[in-house]
Amino acid sequence: MASKKIVLKFPHRLVDQPIVYRMVKDFDVEFNILKASVTPREEGLMVLELKGEESNLEKALKYAKSIGVTVQPLSKDIKRDDLKCTHCGACVPICPTEALVTDSVTRKVLFYSDKCIACELCIKACPPRAMELQF
């Protein structure tokens, strides 16, 4: 079973449509909503983890794109500004998925975007504001 973390952006004309339901029912994928902001008559945004057979995931995402939903991998939206990061480690203990860890040799903070679930706790904890969420 494959897993993908993605960001779906819905134009206002689609926010009242059962898009995720169709993806589950028609393409046999499971989903976990990591974050959502959907308002009637405005753009909607959902951060999802999708699970299923690789071919079914691809078909489900192709369907979403075909009706006008923008689909992006989650990792493209989570950024760390390495120039701002002082490697203070304030973000490390509050990261629930260990996407931020301290290297035991260099004592620098490492960021693994593939583990990130966009909970935004690191953004609030970062004194120099090096962590950014860009949707």
N, C-alpha and C positions, 0 to 999 in steps of 0.2 A: 504494500500500500504506500503510495506516494503522498507527500504533504507539501503544500505551498502556502506561504503567507503573502497576501496580496492586498492592494488598495483598489477599491472600486469607487469611481466618481460617476454619479448619476446626474444627467441634466435634469432640470426642473420638470420636464415633460414625462420623465420616467419614475419619479419618486413614489408614485402611487401604484406602480406595477409590481407584481409578485415575481421579481427576477430571481432572487435567491431560491425561492420555492421551486421555480422551474428548473434551476440548475440541480437542485437536490432530486426532484422527482424524475426529470427527463434524462439526467446523466449520471445518476447514482453516486453522488458525492456527498460527503459529510461536511458540515461547516461549524466553525466556532467563531462567534463575533468577538473580536478583540477590542473594537472601538466602533462607534457609529454616531453619525450626526445626520439625521434625515428630517427635513422640515418641508411640509407641503408648499408647493409653488416656489421652492428654492432648490439649489443644488444639494444633492445628498452625497455622503461619504461613508464608506464602510471599510474597516480593516478586518479582514477575514483570514482564518486559517482553513484551507480546504484540504480534505483528505479523500483519497480514492485511487482507483487504478489510473495510471498516468494518462492513458488514452481518454478516459472519461473526464479527467481534469482539463485536458486540452480542448475537448469538445465543449465543455461547460464554459470555459473562458472564451472560446470562439463564438459561442452563442451570445454571451454578454456583449462582446465587441460588436457583433453584427447588428444589435439593436441600439447601439449608441452609447454604451457604458465604456468609460475609459478604465483600462485595467493596467496596473503597474505592480511590479514586485515590491513588497514592503521595504526591502533593503535599500531601494533607491531613494526612499523618503527620509530615512534616519541618517543624520550626518553628525560627524564630530569635526569641529574646526580645530585641526591640529596646531594651528598658530596660537589659538586662545587657550588650549588645554595646558594646565600647569602640572598635571599628573598628581594632584593633591589626594585623589582617592575618595573624595566625598561621595561620589556616585556609586562606588563599588558595593558597599554593604546594603544599599537599598534596592539594588537591581534583583528582581525576583527570578530571573532566568539565567543569571551569570553571563549576560552579554557583555558586561563590564567586569574585568578582573585585573588584579595587579600581578604583573610578571614578577616572579620570585627572585629573578636574577637582576633585572634592570630597575625594578621598582616602578616601572612605568605602567600606566593604565592602558590595557588593551581593550579594544571594542570589537566584538563579534556581531556584526549586523544580522547574520543569519539566525541568531538566538533571540534577537530583540522582538518584543511584542508591542512596542509603541505605547507602553503604559505611561510614559512621560515623567516618571519619578526622577529620572536622572536630570531632566531639564530643570526641575525645581531645586534639586540638590547641588547643582554645579555652580560654584561661586563665580568663575570667570565666564559663564554662559557659553561654554564650548559645545554643548550638546544642543542640536537643533532638530525640530520635527518639521518637515516641509511637505505639506500635502498640496 
